[in-house]
Amino acid sequence: MVEMICLNCKYFQQHYVRCGGEFAKAGCGHCTERRVKTRLPYSKACDKFEQKR
């Protein structure tokens, strides 16, 4: 069973930052379901959760 957190949701878009010429994951992202909402990767997913494939 997949843990129901934003990071595992198909609507979650991870944010990245450039660090020394490379990209690294930022500690946040956003949800694209209906409207853009700021989300943390390891926060509990909302009722719109759908598992990534």
All heavy atoms as TSV, in Angstrom:
chain	resi	resn	atom	element	x	y	z
A	1	MET	N	N	0.852	-1.190	0.000
A	1	MET	CA	C	0.000	0.000	0.000
A	1	MET	C	C	0.890	1.242	0.000
A	1	MET	O	O	1.837	1.336	0.768
A	1	MET	CB	C	-0.896	-0.025	1.233
A	1	MET	CG	C	-1.688	1.213	1.456
A	1	MET	SD	S	-3.415	0.874	1.237
A	1	MET	CE	C	-4.076	2.493	1.256
A	2	VAL	N	N	0.571	2.170	-0.846
A	2	VAL	CA	C	1.315	3.419	-0.943
A	2	VAL	C	C	0.836	4.383	0.131
A	2	VAL	O	O	-0.370	4.512	0.376
A	2	VAL	CB	C	1.109	4.050	-2.341
A	2	VAL	CG1	C	1.724	5.417	-2.413
A	2	VAL	CG2	C	1.675	3.152	-3.411
A	3	GLU	N	N	1.783	5.048	0.763
A	3	GLU	CA	C	1.446	6.026	1.794
A	3	GLU	C	C	0.736	7.211	1.148
A	3	GLU	O	O	1.164	7.713	0.103
A	3	GLU	CB	C	2.730	6.487	2.487
A	3	GLU	CG	C	2.485	7.286	3.731
A	3	GLU	CD	C	3.768	7.600	4.469
A	3	GLU	OE1	O	4.851	7.233	3.994
A	3	GLU	OE2	O	3.653	8.230	5.525
A	4	MET	N	N	-0.369	7.661	1.746
A	4	MET	CA	C	-1.151	8.760	1.172
A	4	MET	C	C	-0.560	10.101	1.596
A	4	MET	O	O	-1.054	10.761	2.512
A	4	MET	CB	C	-2.613	8.637	1.568
A	4	MET	CG	C	-3.293	7.459	0.896
A	4	MET	SD	S	-5.052	7.328	1.256
A	4	MET	CE	C	-5.675	8.845	0.560
A	5	ILE	N	N	0.508	10.493	0.919
A	5	ILE	CA	C	1.144	11.785	1.130
A	5	ILE	C	C	1.238	12.472	-0.224
A	5	ILE	O	O	1.178	11.828	-1.281
A	5	ILE	CB	C	2.545	11.655	1.768
A	5	ILE	CG1	C	3.452	10.766	0.918
A	5	ILE	CG2	C	2.446	11.154	3.207
A	5	ILE	CD1	C	4.881	10.679	1.413
A	6	CYS	N	N	1.382	13.770	-0.224
A	6	CYS	CA	C	1.409	14.542	-1.463
A	6	CYS	C	C	2.468	14.041	-2.446
A	6	CYS	O	O	2.219	13.985	-3.646
A	6	CYS	CB	C	1.631	16.022	-1.167
A	6	CYS	SG	S	0.218	16.796	-0.340
A	7	LEU	N	N	3.629	13.666	-1.963
A	7	LEU	CA	C	4.712	13.205	-2.820
A	7	LEU	C	C	4.296	12.020	-3.705
A	7	LEU	O	O	4.768	11.881	-4.824
A	7	LEU	CB	C	5.913	12.807	-1.959
A	7	LEU	CG	C	7.177	12.389	-2.699
A	7	LEU	CD1	C	7.728	13.557	-3.519
A	7	LEU	CD2	C	8.221	11.907	-1.728
A	8	ASN	N	N	3.365	11.196	-3.246
A	8	ASN	CA	C	2.913	10.026	-3.993
A	8	ASN	C	C	1.671	10.277	-4.851
A	8	ASN	O	O	1.144	9.366	-5.464
A	8	ASN	CB	C	2.619	8.874	-3.029
A	8	ASN	CG	C	3.868	8.413	-2.321
A	8	ASN	OD1	O	4.955	8.489	-2.863
A	8	ASN	ND2	N	3.718	7.963	-1.088
A	9	CYS	N	N	1.216	11.513	-4.906
A	9	CYS	CA	C	-0.002	11.864	-5.646
A	9	CYS	C	C	0.340	12.333	-7.058
A	9	CYS	O	O	1.316	13.046	-7.273
A	9	CYS	CB	C	-0.749	12.967	-4.913
A	9	CYS	SG	S	-2.303	13.438	-5.729
A	10	LYS	N	N	-0.489	11.944	-8.026
A	10	LYS	CA	C	-0.226	12.325	-9.412
A	10	LYS	C	C	-0.394	13.826	-9.638
A	10	LYS	O	O	0.108	14.359	-10.615
A	10	LYS	CB	C	-1.114	11.535	-10.369
A	10	LYS	CG	C	-2.543	11.980	-10.481
A	10	LYS	CD	C	-3.247	11.170	-11.556
A	10	LYS	CE	C	-4.561	11.789	-11.946
A	10	LYS	NZ	N	-5.190	11.036	-13.042
A	11	TYR	N	N	-1.082	14.532	-8.764
A	11	TYR	CA	C	-1.279	15.966	-8.915
A	11	TYR	C	C	-0.156	16.812	-8.305
A	11	TYR	O	O	-0.098	18.011	-8.511
A	11	TYR	CB	C	-2.607	16.396	-8.292
A	11	TYR	CG	C	-3.798	15.722	-8.933
A	11	TYR	CD1	C	-4.591	14.837	-8.214
A	11	TYR	CD2	C	-4.123	15.960	-10.264
A	11	TYR	CE1	C	-5.678	14.214	-8.796
A	11	TYR	CE2	C	-5.202	15.339	-10.857
A	11	TYR	CZ	C	-5.976	14.469	-10.116
A	11	TYR	OH	O	-7.044	13.854	-10.706
A	12	PHE	N	N	0.720	16.177	-7.540
A	12	PHE	CA	C	1.806	16.918	-6.889
A	12	PHE	C	C	2.941	17.196	-7.865
A	12	PHE	O	O	3.426	16.295	-8.544
A	12	PHE	CB	C	2.344	16.144	-5.685
A	12	PHE	CG	C	3.460	16.852	-4.970
A	12	PHE	CD1	C	3.201	17.957	-4.182
A	12	PHE	CD2	C	4.766	16.424	-5.095
A	12	PHE	CE1	C	4.225	18.612	-3.521
A	12	PHE	CE2	C	5.801	17.075	-4.440
A	12	PHE	CZ	C	5.521	18.176	-3.655
A	13	GLN	N	N	3.373	18.448	-7.940
A	13	GLN	CA	C	4.498	18.852	-8.776
A	13	GLN	C	C	5.617	19.345	-7.864
A	13	GLN	O	O	5.453	20.339	-7.158
A	13	GLN	CB	C	4.087	19.979	-9.739
A	13	GLN	CG	C	3.043	19.550	-10.735
A	13	GLN	CD	C	3.578	18.531	-11.705
A	13	GLN	OE1	O	4.619	18.725	-12.306
A	13	GLN	NE2	N	2.859	17.436	-11.852
A	14	GLN	N	N	6.715	18.628	-7.861
A	14	GLN	CA	C	7.876	18.964	-7.031
A	14	GLN	C	C	8.537	20.232	-7.559
A	14	GLN	O	O	8.660	20.410	-8.759
A	14	GLN	CB	C	8.884	17.805	-7.065
A	14	GLN	CG	C	10.140	18.032	-6.260
A	14	GLN	CD	C	9.890	18.004	-4.766
A	14	GLN	OE1	O	9.298	17.074	-4.253
A	14	GLN	NE2	N	10.338	19.019	-4.086
A	15	HIS	N	N	8.956	21.122	-6.666
A	15	HIS	CA	C	9.737	22.298	-7.049
A	15	HIS	C	C	11.222	21.971	-6.936
A	15	HIS	O	O	11.620	21.176	-6.087
A	15	HIS	CB	C	9.421	23.487	-6.145
A	15	HIS	CG	C	8.056	24.042	-6.367
A	15	HIS	ND1	N	7.585	25.110	-5.670
A	15	HIS	CD2	C	7.047	23.685	-7.215
A	15	HIS	CE1	C	6.358	25.405	-6.062
A	15	HIS	NE2	N	6.014	24.533	-6.998
A	16	TYR	N	N	12.028	22.589	-7.788
A	16	TYR	CA	C	13.472	22.386	-7.808
A	16	TYR	C	C	14.179	23.728	-7.738
A	16	TYR	O	O	13.617	24.748	-8.144
A	16	TYR	CB	C	13.907	21.653	-9.087
A	16	TYR	CG	C	13.426	20.224	-9.134
A	16	TYR	CD1	C	12.163	19.907	-9.615
A	16	TYR	CD2	C	14.231	19.189	-8.671
A	16	TYR	CE1	C	11.722	18.599	-9.647
A	16	TYR	CE2	C	13.788	17.874	-8.700
A	16	TYR	CZ	C	12.534	17.592	-9.190
A	16	TYR	OH	O	12.101	16.295	-9.210
A	17	VAL	N	N	15.406	23.735	-7.231
A	17	VAL	CA	C	16.250	24.929	-7.186
A	17	VAL	C	C	17.594	24.606	-7.828
A	17	VAL	O	O	18.046	23.465	-7.782
A	17	VAL	CB	C	16.463	25.435	-5.739
A	17	VAL	CG1	C	15.172	25.931	-5.136
A	17	VAL	CG2	C	17.065	24.366	-4.863
A	18	ARG	N	N	18.178	25.611	-8.440
A	18	ARG	CA	C	19.508	25.416	-9.012
A	18	ARG	C	C	20.532	25.649	-7.914
A	18	ARG	O	O	20.504	26.645	-7.216
A	18	ARG	CB	C	19.748	26.396	-10.148
A	18	ARG	CG	C	21.034	26.076	-10.894
A	18	ARG	CD	C	21.270	26.979	-12.041
A	18	ARG	NE	N	20.131	26.911	-12.948
A	18	ARG	CZ	C	20.118	27.441	-14.147
A	18	ARG	NH1	N	21.159	28.100	-14.581
A	18	ARG	NH2	N	19.059	27.343	-14.913
A	19	CYS	N	N	21.437	24.695	-7.780
A	19	CYS	CA	C	22.440	24.759	-6.718
A	19	CYS	C	C	23.785	24.340	-7.303
A	19	CYS	O	O	24.003	23.156	-7.587
A	19	CYS	CB	C	22.019	23.834	-5.575
A	19	CYS	SG	S	23.122	23.855	-4.159
A	20	GLY	N	N	24.672	25.305	-7.514
A	20	GLY	CA	C	25.994	24.993	-8.046
A	20	GLY	C	C	25.960	24.395	-9.439
A	20	GLY	O	O	26.707	23.491	-9.743
A	21	GLY	N	N	25.064	24.863	-10.282
A	21	GLY	CA	C	24.972	24.366	-11.646
A	21	GLY	C	C	24.143	23.106	-11.808
A	21	GLY	O	O	23.991	22.594	-12.909
A	22	GLU	N	N	23.612	22.562	-10.727
A	22	GLU	CA	C	22.764	21.376	-10.770
A	22	GLU	C	C	21.410	21.705	-10.160
A	22	GLU	O	O	21.271	22.705	-9.463
A	22	GLU	CB	C	23.407	20.237	-9.986
A	22	GLU	CG	C	24.718	19.756	-10.561
A	22	GLU	CD	C	25.321	18.609	-9.765
A	22	GLU	OE1	O	24.649	18.102	-8.847
A	22	GLU	OE2	O	26.457	18.240	-10.070
A	23	PHE	N	N	20.440	20.868	-10.423
A	23	PHE	CA	C	19.128	21.052	-9.823
A	23	PHE	C	C	18.952	20.097	-8.653
A	23	PHE	O	O	19.343	18.937	-8.717
A	23	PHE	CB	C	18.016	20.817	-10.851
A	23	PHE	CG	C	17.903	21.926	-11.845
A	23	PHE	CD1	C	18.504	21.829	-13.083
A	23	PHE	CD2	C	17.207	23.084	-11.540
A	23	PHE	CE1	C	18.414	22.850	-14.005
A	23	PHE	CE2	C	17.111	24.115	-12.444
A	23	PHE	CZ	C	17.709	24.004	-13.688
A	24	ALA	N	N	18.347	20.615	-7.588
A	24	ALA	CA	C	18.073	19.819	-6.393
A	24	ALA	C	C	16.614	20.029	-5.994
A	24	ALA	O	O	16.040	21.092	-6.247
A	24	ALA	CB	C	18.983	20.249	-5.253
A	25	LYS	N	N	16.023	19.011	-5.385
A	25	LYS	CA	C	14.640	19.139	-4.934
A	25	LYS	C	C	14.537	20.190	-3.838
A	25	LYS	O	O	15.332	20.205	-2.902
A	25	LYS	CB	C	14.123	17.814	-4.381
A	25	LYS	CG	C	13.896	16.775	-5.431
A	25	LYS	CD	C	13.329	15.513	-4.812
A	25	LYS	CE	C	13.090	14.464	-5.876
A	25	LYS	NZ	N	12.528	13.235	-5.295
A	26	ALA	N	N	13.542	21.057	-3.972
A	26	ALA	CA	C	13.241	22.031	-2.919
A	26	ALA	C	C	12.341	21.326	-1.901
A	26	ALA	O	O	11.799	20.258	-2.167
A	26	ALA	CB	C	12.539	23.248	-3.507
A	27	GLY	N	N	12.162	21.908	-0.773
A	27	GLY	CA	C	11.338	21.300	0.277
A	27	GLY	C	C	9.860	21.574	0.112
A	27	GLY	O	O	9.108	21.497	1.074
A	28	CYS	N	N	9.418	21.900	-1.114
A	28	CYS	CA	C	8.007	22.185	-1.340
A	28	CYS	C	C	7.639	21.880	-2.791
A	28	CYS	O	O	8.474	21.529	-3.604
A	28	CYS	CB	C	7.691	23.631	-1.011
A	28	CYS	SG	S	8.583	24.806	-2.042
A	29	GLY	N	N	6.378	22.032	-3.080
A	29	GLY	CA	C	5.861	21.825	-4.417
A	29	GLY	C	C	4.472	22.423	-4.489
A	29	GLY	O	O	4.115	23.265	-3.673
A	30	HIS	N	N	3.687	21.991	-5.482
A	30	HIS	CA	C	2.319	22.464	-5.559
A	30	HIS	C	C	1.400	21.384	-6.112
A	30	HIS	O	O	1.840	20.449	-6.765
A	30	HIS	CB	C	2.214	23.758	-6.375
A	30	HIS	CG	C	2.513	23.600	-7.830
A	30	HIS	ND1	N	3.784	23.699	-8.350
A	30	HIS	CD2	C	1.704	23.343	-8.884
A	30	HIS	CE1	C	3.743	23.518	-9.657
A	30	HIS	NE2	N	2.495	23.292	-10.013
A	31	CYS	N	N	0.119	21.550	-5.839
A	31	CYS	CA	C	-0.921	20.630	-6.276
A	31	CYS	C	C	-1.604	21.246	-7.496
A	31	CYS	O	O	-1.913	22.428	-7.502
A	31	CYS	CB	C	-1.941	20.433	-5.159
A	31	CYS	SG	S	-3.324	19.365	-5.635
A	32	THR	N	N	-1.827	20.442	-8.524
A	32	THR	CA	C	-2.434	20.952	-9.743
A	32	THR	C	C	-3.908	20.581	-9.883
A	32	THR	O	O	-4.520	20.884	-10.904
A	32	THR	CB	C	-1.681	20.423	-10.982
A	32	THR	OG1	O	-1.722	19.007	-10.983
A	32	THR	CG2	C	-0.240	20.896	-10.990
A	33	GLU	N	N	-4.485	19.946	-8.899
A	33	GLU	CA	C	-5.899	19.567	-8.962
A	33	GLU	C	C	-6.775	20.791	-8.726
A	33	GLU	O	O	-6.715	21.418	-7.665
A	33	GLU	CB	C	-6.209	18.478	-7.930
A	33	GLU	CG	C	-7.654	18.114	-7.774
A	33	GLU	CD	C	-8.340	17.617	-9.036
A	33	GLU	OE1	O	-7.672	17.250	-10.014
A	33	GLU	OE2	O	-9.586	17.611	-9.038
A	34	ARG	N	N	-7.539	21.138	-9.732
A	34	ARG	CA	C	-8.476	22.274	-9.762
A	34	ARG	C	C	-7.798	23.633	-9.740
A	34	ARG	O	O	-8.024	24.454	-10.581
A	34	ARG	CB	C	-9.507	22.183	-8.653
A	34	ARG	CG	C	-10.389	20.989	-8.802
A	34	ARG	CD	C	-11.579	21.103	-7.917
A	34	ARG	NE	N	-12.354	19.882	-8.043
A	34	ARG	CZ	C	-13.526	19.723	-7.503
A	34	ARG	NH1	N	-14.054	20.682	-6.790
A	34	ARG	NH2	N	-14.160	18.591	-7.672
A	35	ARG	N	N	-7.004	23.906	-8.770
A	35	ARG	CA	C	-6.279	25.184	-8.695
A	35	ARG	C	C	-4.926	24.914	-8.060
A	35	ARG	O	O	-4.743	23.914	-7.372
A	35	ARG	CB	C	-7.057	26.229	-7.897
A	35	ARG	CG	C	-7.328	25.849	-6.472
A	35	ARG	CD	C	-8.216	26.892	-5.775
A	35	ARG	NE	N	-8.518	26.466	-4.437
A	35	ARG	CZ	C	-7.821	26.818	-3.366
A	35	ARG	NH1	N	-6.812	27.630	-3.473
A	35	ARG	NH2	N	-8.160	26.380	-2.182
A	36	VAL	N	N	-3.998	25.800	-8.283
A	36	VAL	CA	C	-2.641	25.589	-7.760
A	36	VAL	C	C	-2.618	25.910	-6.269
A	36	VAL	O	O	-3.046	26.991	-5.850
A	36	VAL	CB	C	-1.623	26.464	-8.522
A	36	VAL	CG1	C	-0.248	26.352	-7.905
A	36	VAL	CG2	C	-1.583	26.063	-9.986
A	37	LYS	N	N	-2.149	24.945	-5.477
A	37	LYS	CA	C	-2.052	25.118	-4.028
A	37	LYS	C	C	-0.667	24.676	-3.586
A	37	LYS	O	O	-0.185	23.616	-4.013
A	37	LYS	CB	C	-3.108	24.276	-3.315
A	37	LYS	CG	C	-4.534	24.608	-3.697
A	37	LYS	CD	C	-5.499	23.560	-3.174
A	37	LYS	CE	C	-5.400	22.353	-4.040
A	37	LYS	NZ	N	-6.517	21.724	-4.574
A	38	THR	N	N	-0.038	25.446	-2.743
A	38	THR	CA	C	1.276	25.080	-2.213
A	38	THR	C	C	1.131	23.882	-1.287
A	38	THR	O	O	0.223	23.831	-0.460
A	38	THR	CB	C	1.897	26.263	-1.440
A	38	THR	OG1	O	1.993	27.364	-2.331
A	38	THR	CG2	C	3.262	25.918	-0.901
A	39	ARG	N	N	2.036	22.908	-1.451
A	39	ARG	CA	C	2.009	21.700	-0.636
A	39	ARG	C	C	3.421	21.286	-0.259
A	39	ARG	O	O	4.370	21.543	-0.987
A	39	ARG	CB	C	1.365	20.537	-1.398
A	39	ARG	CG	C	-0.077	20.738	-1.735
A	39	ARG	CD	C	-0.914	20.509	-0.484
A	39	ARG	NE	N	-2.313	20.592	-0.823
A	39	ARG	CZ	C	-3.171	21.383	-0.206
A	39	ARG	NH1	N	-2.786	22.143	0.781
A	39	ARG	NH2	N	-4.420	21.405	-0.559
A	40	LEU	N	N	3.542	20.600	0.860
A	40	LEU	CA	C	4.805	20.007	1.275
A	40	LEU	C	C	4.787	18.544	0.865
A	40	LEU	O	O	3.753	17.878	0.966
A	40	LEU	CB	C	4.983	20.137	2.789
A	40	LEU	CG	C	5.042	21.568	3.319
A	40	LEU	CD1	C	5.087	21.563	4.842
A	40	LEU	CD2	C	6.235	22.299	2.744
A	41	PRO	N	N	5.910	18.011	0.383
A	41	PRO	CA	C	5.942	16.641	-0.136
A	41	PRO	C	C	5.468	15.572	0.842
A	41	PRO	O	O	4.826	14.603	0.445
A	41	PRO	CB	C	7.410	16.419	-0.489
A	41	PRO	CG	C	8.013	17.758	-0.610
A	41	PRO	CD	C	7.211	18.666	0.261
A	42	TYR	N	N	5.785	15.721	2.112
A	42	TYR	CA	C	5.475	14.666	3.084
A	42	TYR	C	C	4.252	14.980	3.942
A	42	TYR	O	O	4.011	14.321	4.942
A	42	TYR	CB	C	6.698	14.380	3.956
A	42	TYR	CG	C	7.830	13.826	3.098
A	42	TYR	CD1	C	8.859	14.648	2.662
A	42	TYR	CD2	C	7.822	12.501	2.694
A	42	TYR	CE1	C	9.871	14.150	1.843
A	42	TYR	CE2	C	8.818	11.990	1.878
A	42	TYR	CZ	C	9.843	12.817	1.455
A	42	TYR	OH	O	10.824	12.321	0.641
A	43	SER	N	N	3.441	15.952	3.511
A	43	SER	CA	C	2.225	16.251	4.260
A	43	SER	C	C	1.130	15.254	3.881
A	43	SER	O	O	1.162	14.633	2.813
A	43	SER	CB	C	1.761	17.683	3.999
A	43	SER	OG	O	1.475	17.869	2.636
A	44	LYS	N	N	0.160	15.099	4.748
A	44	LYS	CA	C	-0.953	14.185	4.499
A	44	LYS	C	C	-1.714	14.664	3.264
A	44	LYS	O	O	-2.019	15.840	3.113
A	44	LYS	CB	C	-1.883	14.173	5.715
A	44	LYS	CG	C	-3.036	13.230	5.577
A	44	LYS	CD	C	-3.910	13.256	6.811
A	44	LYS	CE	C	-5.143	12.418	6.565
A	44	LYS	NZ	N	-6.117	12.582	7.639
A	45	ALA	N	N	-2.017	13.738	2.370
A	45	ALA	CA	C	-2.710	14.080	1.134
A	45	ALA	C	C	-4.167	14.467	1.402
A	45	ALA	O	O	-4.783	14.015	2.362
A	45	ALA	CB	C	-2.660	12.917	0.166
A	46	CYS	N	N	-4.714	15.269	0.498
A	46	CYS	CA	C	-6.111	15.692	0.620
A	46	CYS	C	C	-7.044	14.629	0.037
A	46	CYS	O	O	-6.599	13.575	-0.426
A	46	CYS	CB	C	-6.309	17.028	-0.086
A	46	CYS	SG	S	-6.141	16.947	-1.883
A	47	ASP	N	N	-8.324	14.918	-0.013
A	47	ASP	CA	C	-9.309	13.954	-0.520
A	47	ASP	C	C	-9.253	13.767	-2.037
A	47	ASP	O	O	-9.921	12.898	-2.583
A	47	ASP	CB	C	-10.715	14.347	-0.075
A	47	ASP	CG	C	-11.149	15.696	-0.594
A	47	ASP	OD1	O	-10.291	16.536	-0.917
A	47	ASP	OD2	O	-12.368	15.924	-0.665
A	48	LYS	N	N	-8.448	14.549	-2.744
A	48	LYS	CA	C	-8.282	14.421	-4.195
A	48	LYS	C	C	-7.122	13.494	-4.568
A	48	LYS	O	O	-6.786	13.355	-5.734
A	48	LYS	CB	C	-8.032	15.792	-4.829
A	48	LYS	CG	C	-9.059	16.836	-4.502
A	48	LYS	CD	C	-10.404	16.459	-5.067
A	48	LYS	CE	C	-11.382	17.592	-4.799
A	48	LYS	NZ	N	-12.744	17.222	-4.897
A	49	PHE	N	N	-6.517	12.846	-3.594
A	49	PHE	CA	C	-5.355	11.990	-3.819
A	49	PHE	C	C	-5.618	10.913	-4.846
A	49	PHE	O	O	-6.615	10.203	-4.799
A	49	PHE	CB	C	-4.939	11.329	-2.493
A	49	PHE	CG	C	-3.776	10.364	-2.635
A	49	PHE	CD1	C	-2.485	10.824	-2.582
A	49	PHE	CD2	C	-4.007	9.010	-2.817
A	49	PHE	CE1	C	-1.409	9.943	-2.702
A	49	PHE	CE2	C	-2.945	8.122	-2.935
A	49	PHE	CZ	C	-1.648	8.602	-2.884
A	50	GLU	N	N	-4.690	10.805	-5.829
A	50	GLU	CA	C	-4.676	9.699	-6.781
A	50	GLU	C	C	-3.217	9.268	-6.903
A	50	GLU	O	O	-2.344	10.097	-7.133
A	50	GLU	CB	C	-5.210	10.119	-8.146
A	50	GLU	CG	C	-6.704	10.319	-8.153
A	50	GLU	CD	C	-7.258	10.511	-9.546
A	50	GLU	OE1	O	-6.772	9.837	-10.476
A	50	GLU	OE2	O	-8.149	11.348	-9.697
A	51	GLN	N	N	-2.985	7.969	-6.745
A	51	GLN	CA	C	-1.620	7.444	-6.745
A	51	GLN	C	C	-0.935	7.661	-8.092
A	51	GLN	O	O	-1.555	7.481	-9.144
A	51	GLN	CB	C	-1.636	5.959	-6.424
A	51	GLN	CG	C	-0.289	5.333	-6.347
A	51	GLN	CD	C	-0.364	3.868	-5.998
A	51	GLN	OE1	O	-1.336	3.402	-5.450
A	51	GLN	NE2	N	0.686	3.157	-6.308
A	52	LYS	N	N	0.351	8.050	-8.042
A	52	LYS	CA	C	1.153	8.159	-9.257
A	52	LYS	C	C	1.328	6.785	-9.857
A	52	LYS	O	O	1.382	5.795	-9.152
A	52	LYS	CB	C	2.551	8.712	-8.943
A	52	LYS	CG	C	2.600	10.162	-8.674
A	52	LYS	CD	C	4.041	10.572	-8.468
A	52	LYS	CE	C	4.124	12.033	-8.087
A	52	LYS	NZ	N	5.489	12.441	-7.824
A	53	ARG	N	N	1.503	6.726	-11.158
A	53	ARG	CA	C	1.774	5.439	-11.825
A	53	ARG	C	C	3.233	5.228	-11.942
A	53	ARG	O	O	4.032	6.025	-12.017
A	53	ARG	CB	C	1.162	5.418	-13.193
A	53	ARG	CG	C	-0.343	5.399	-13.090
A	53	ARG	CD	C	-0.951	5.310	-14.454
A	53	ARG	NE	N	-2.384	5.326	-14.288
A	53	ARG	CZ	C	-3.192	4.664	-15.063
A	53	ARG	NH1	N	-2.726	3.973	-16.049
A	53	ARG	NH2	N	-4.461	4.721	-14.865
